[in-house]
């Protein structure tokens, strides 16, 4: 199941990214609860939850004390992720990305599913695995 399908089936945006990464064998299942408060712009409308979840995965894969990376690699991957997302959407703030869409509306759900899908594609490219 892909991350956007998890989102459409009840997981939050941040959880959907992590759940997809769990399925892909990238991160342990224990990381899922950590993603819960990061949805809806960390419950404040700020950073998009799908971005936050993606950054958690990148940190897990490439962060400090990781056999596959280090602080320099993790920061470079994080920056590349953000640049790619901004190229596609011009903003990273949930409030800006969902401007004019009512919370809980089918239009917002579809819009956010697209954000989750885009984040998962960028993450797949940077992690070189399907999420």
Secondary structure, 3 states (H helix, E strand, C coil): CCHHHHHHCCCCHHHHHHHHHHHCCCCCHHHHHHHHHHHHHHHHHCECHHHHHHHHHHHHHHCCCCCCCCHHHHHHHHHHHHHHHHHHHCCCEHHHHCCCCCCCCHHHHHHHHHHHHHHHHHHHHHHCCCC
